[in-house]
Amino acid sequence: MTKYLFAIILSITYLFSANAQTWELLNESPFRSHHSIGFALNGIGYSVTGSINEVPSSRFYSYDPATDIFTQEDDFPGPSRGFGIGDTWDGKAYIGFGTSQSNGPLNDLWVFDPDNNTWTELASCPCDARLHPAFIANQGKIFVGMGNGATGNMNDWWEYDMATDSWSQKPDFPDLPRHHPYQFAVGDYVYTGFGHGSNINGNLNIFDELYRYDPLTEVWDQMKTLPAEGRVAGTQFSYGGKGYVLSGDGSDHSVMPFGSFWEYDPLEDEWNGMPSHPGSSRWAPTSFVIDDYVYFMNGLSLSLVEDLNVYRFYLGEGDPPTSIEELKSDEVIISPNPADNNINIQLAESVSIIENLSLFNLSGQLILERTGLNNNSITLDIENIPTGAYYLKIESGDEVISQKIIKQ
């Protein structure tokens, strides 16, 4: 699979109060990869397989947060792979699927036991082999579905029973086939959605819907749609009874100019914006959660990145973290687009005012900036900038939107 990106690398830094939680840069990881599988067990983080120098890998690393040091472990014994997926349950990690250089798409399943540092192969899925499906471990089961393989995108749904080492097919995911969805489990339920469907009439078909699956009744329900652009190929996890989706590409399958981070509350069926990770978003990064911290690394932005960042969740001490919301598409009107001389930016009455405007080219250079504004309607003069594509960043209080514009 080849990844085409409009190259943008915008280092948009959001300022928080002195006590608010934000992201902190730690040690660099010892490798650059995308689609590595991250997990944490017994207070240690792990990263395994992935594409290194665009070659499927078997490398296996552990990370000790007490020392901020990575250690290379013995290689994963199964086929080298990229575009794989994994999750943890009951003190063990389960990984599988993806694609290998020699065998192509895979449908295998492996378990890692940290107590004796061993990998064991389990029963392979009787489903079609596939790349980057949904894969969620919960309540002694693993749920796998969607992804893409020899037949294209899929929407089938399978359950693996850890106790019997056996697979069974369940009701299909109820929406269009897709690959590289997001997924997490909270309580007895499994949640999945977003991802990339087949291109239709030139439309990339990147989704923003979320669905809940009940393993007991085998019923699917659609939940609240993400109040932002659709996205694909990020990372995800659950923590404290909530689900989280972190980074990825946006609705045009290009880098978003901010490190998008969203929290889903299943009790309220609501999405809440979280402080963005440093820099622009990343395609196929890696994450794992240890105690009250999420560790985030690698992936592809303008190029492969290797920095390790950590975010501490708010525990009720001091000020709560600042929430960075993405303005909804129906809350801002940008016209004309494309434009020759002037672009008009109009915010809906429900949004307060435009405070700052910034215009970046696709290389991340700041072209124009207007600060200290106090109006919900602004005209931006672009007559003297070169023709081409740009990203316009609009800030309104603690809300932000970044939208592509064209200068004719």
N, C-alpha and C positions, 0 to 999 in steps of 0.2 A: 504494500500500500504506500502510495506516495503522498506526502503532505505538502500542499501548496499554501503559502502564506503571503499576504500583503505585509511586508516587513515594517512593523512599527514597534518602537521600543520607547514608551513614554514613561518616565519615572515620575509619576504623580504621587506626591507625598501628602497625606492628610495629617493635620495637626490635631492632637488630642490634649485634654486637660492633663495636668501634671500627674494625677493619680489614675488616669484612665488606662485600661489595658490596651496595648498595641502589639505590634510585631517586633521581634528582636532577632538580629542576625547572629547566628552561631558559626560553628566551623563549616568549612566547605566539605561536601561529600567527596570521596576519593575517585569519583567516576562521573561521567556525564552520560545520561541516558534519558530515554522516554519510555513510557509503559513498563517501568519497573513496578513490581508488586510490593507494597509496603504493608507491614503489620507490626504489632507490638505484643510481647508476651513476657510476663514476670519482670516488668520494668525495663525491658530492653527492646529497642526498636530494630526492625529488620527490613532489608530491601533485597529482593531476589529477582533474577532474570531481567528482562527488558531489552531494548535495543541500544547497544553501545556501538558508536560509529556505524549506525544503521545495520548492524549485524546482530541477530538474535543471540542472547547471552545466557550462560548458566551461572554467572557470578552471584555470590551470596555474601552479604555484609551484615554485620550487627553494629548497633550504635548504643553506646552507654551514655545516658544523659548526665551522669554524675561527673564524668571526665570529659565529655564532649569529644569522644574519640570513636572513629569507625575502625572495625576489625574485619579483614577479609576471612570468611569462613570457607570450609570445603565447598566446592561447587555443588549446585543443585544436581542430583543424579539423573533426573529425567532429561528429555530433549531440551536443548537450548531453545529459548522462545522470546518473542516479543509479542505485544498485544494480549498478554495473559491477564489473569484476574485472580483475586483471592480474598479471603476473609478469615476471621478467627471464631472459634467456639470452644468453650470448656477447656481453656488452657492449651489449645493446639491451633495451628494454622493450616488452612486448606487452600491449595492453589491448583490451577489447571487452565486448559484451553489456550488460546493464542495461536501463533504460527511459528513453525521452525523452518530453518533454511533448507533442510533436506526433506522433511516430511510434509511441509505445507500446513494447513489448518489442523488443529488438534482437538480432541475431545476427552483427554485424560484427566485424572484427578489424583492429587497427592496430598499427604498430610505430614506436617512437621511437628515433632515432639521436642520441645526445648529441654526437657529433663534429661534426655540422653542424646540430644543433638542429632537426631536421625530423621530421614525422610522415608516414607512408605507409600508405595503406589496402591491406590484403591481401584474399585471398579470404574471403568470408563463409562461415560454417558452413552447410551444407545442412540443419542440424537446425532444430527449432522455435526461434524467438526466445525469450529467457528472461532473467529477473532472477537475480542472485546465484547463479550456478552454482559448482561447483568448477572451478578453472582453474589448471593447474600446467605450467610450462615445464621441460623436462628432456631432456637428450641430443638436442637438435635437434628436439624435438617439443613440442607443446602438447596437453595432455589436458583435455577439457571434458566435464562431465556434471552431471546433476541440475539443480537450479534450478526455477523455476516460471514459467509463462507462460499463454497463453490456455487451455490444456488442464489447468492445475493443476500439481501437483508432478510431477517426472519422475525417472527413474533411468537414462536412456540414457547412453552413453559414447562420446566421439568423440576422434579423434586428428588433429592438424594437423601436417603435415610442412613444416618451414621451408624445406627445400631445394627442394621442388617446388611450394610454395604450394598445397597440396591437402589435402582432408579425407577421412577414412574412418571408418566407424562400427565400433566394437569391442564386445565383450561388455558387456552392461548391468552397471551397479553392482549387486551381488548382494543388496541389502537394499531396504527400502521406499523409494519415491520421497520426495524431500525438497528443501528449498531452504536456502540459506545454510549449507552445510557448512563445515568447516575442511579445510585441505589443505596439504601440503608434499611436497617430494621429497628423498630422501636416497640417494646412490649411484645405482643404476640403477632404483630403485623409486619409485613414487608412492603416497602415503598420503592417504586422505580418510575423513571420517566425521562424526559428530555431526549437527547441523542440526535442522531442523523439518519433520516430516511433516504429513500431513493430520490434523486433529482427529478423534478417534474416541471417540464416547460421552462427549463433554465432556473427554476427555483431550487435552492439548496435543501429546503425542507428540513430545517433544524428546529426541534420542538421545544416547547416550554411547559408542557402539561406534566402533572404528577399523578400517579395511580397507586392505590393501596390494595394489596392482596391479603385475604384472610385464609391462612392454610387450613383452618378448621372447616369452614364452609366452602372453600375453593371459589370464592366470589371476589370479583374485581370491582372497585369503586374509584371514580375519578375524584381527586381532591383539588384544592385550590391551585390555580395556575401560578407559576412564578411571576411576580409583578415586575418583570424585566425582560430583556431579549432572550430568545431561546439560546441554548448552549449545548456544547458537545465536548467530550474528551477532557473532563477535569478529574477531580478526585472527590471523595466523599467519606463520611463516617457518621456514627451516632455517638452522642455524649449527653449524659444527664437527662435522658428521656426526650431528647430532641434529635433531629437529623440535620446534617450540614452538607452543603455542596460548595465546593471550593475551586475557583479558577476554571480553566477550560477556554475554548474558543467561543465566540459569540455567534449571532445569527447569520453572519456572512462567512463563517468558518475561518475567520481571521482573529488575530490577537485583539482582545479588548484592552484599551489603554489604562485599565486599572485592574487590580487583583481582586476580582469579584468574590465575595464571601457571603453566603446566605444561610440563615437558620430557619428550619421548619419546626413549628410547634404543632404536634399531632392533636393535642387536646383542643386547641383553638382553631385548627386548620388554617394557620396563618404563617406567612413568611416575614422574617425580620432581617434587615440589612445588618451586616457585621463589618468591623473595620477591615478594609482591603489589605491584602498582603502587599509587600513592597513591589514596586515596578509594575509592568504590564502583566496581563494574564498569561497563563502557560497552558500549552497543549500537552496532555498526558504526563502530568507531574506525579509525584509520589507523596503520600502522607501516612502518618501513624499517630496514635494518641497514647500518651503515657501519663497516668495520673490526671492532672487538670491541664495538660498542655497538648496542643496539637503541633506536630513537627511536619514541615512542608519543604520539599526539595525537588530539584531536577525538573525535567520537562523541557519543552521547546517554546521559546518566545521568538525573538529575532534569531537567536541561535540556541544551542543547548546550554543550559545553565546548571551550575553545580552547587550553588549556595544553599545552606540549610537555615531555615527561619523557624521561629517558634512563637506561638501565641498562647497566652495563659487565659483561661476562661475566668470570668468574673465570679468571685466566691462570696460576694456580699460585703466586702471590706473596701472602704474608700468609695470613690466615685465609680459608677458603672461605666462601661466602655461607651465611647461615642458610636452611634449607629450611622453608617454611611448608606443612604438609600439611593437607589437608581430611580431617576424620574421615569415615569411611565410614558410610553410613546404618545398617548393621547393627552398628556399634560404639557407638551411642547409642540409648537408648529414652527418649522423652519422653511422659509420660502423666499424667493424661488430656489430650487435646488435641482439641477445645476443653475448657476448664476453667473452674470457677467461682471457687475460692479458692486452691488449691495445685496446683503442677505438680511432678511428680517427674522428676528427671533421673538416669538410670542409665547409666554407661559399662560396656562389656564388660570382662572381666578382662584382655584383651589390651592394653587401654589403661591408662595409669598412673592418674592422678587428675584430678579437676576442680580447677583452680587458680583460675579466675576465671569469673564469670557476669555478663553485661551484657544488659539488656533495652532495646530501642529501639522507639519508635513508627515509623510509616511515614514520618514527616517527618524521621527521623534523630535525634530528641531522646532522650537517655539517660533512661530512666524508673527503672530499678533497677540496682544494681550490688553485687556481692558479691565481694570479693577476698581473697586469702590463704587460700583453701580448701584442704583436704587430704583429699579423700574421693572415692570413685568413685560415690557416691550422695548427691544433694542434693535437698531440697525447697524450692521457691521460693514464697513467699507473694505471691499477686497479688490478694488480696481487695480491696484498696483502690485498684486502678487502674481506669480506665474500661474499659467493654467495647469490643472491637474487635480488630484484627489487630496483631501485634507481631513483631519479630525478636529471637530469643534467640541470643546469641553465647556459645559455650562454649569455653574455652581449657584445653588440657591439654598442658603442655610446649610444644613447637613445633608442635602440632597445633591446629586450630581448626575449628569448625563453626558455621554460622549457619542457623537453622531458623525458619520461620514458625510462630507459635502464635496461638491465638484465645482471648481472654477473653470468656466468655459473660456 
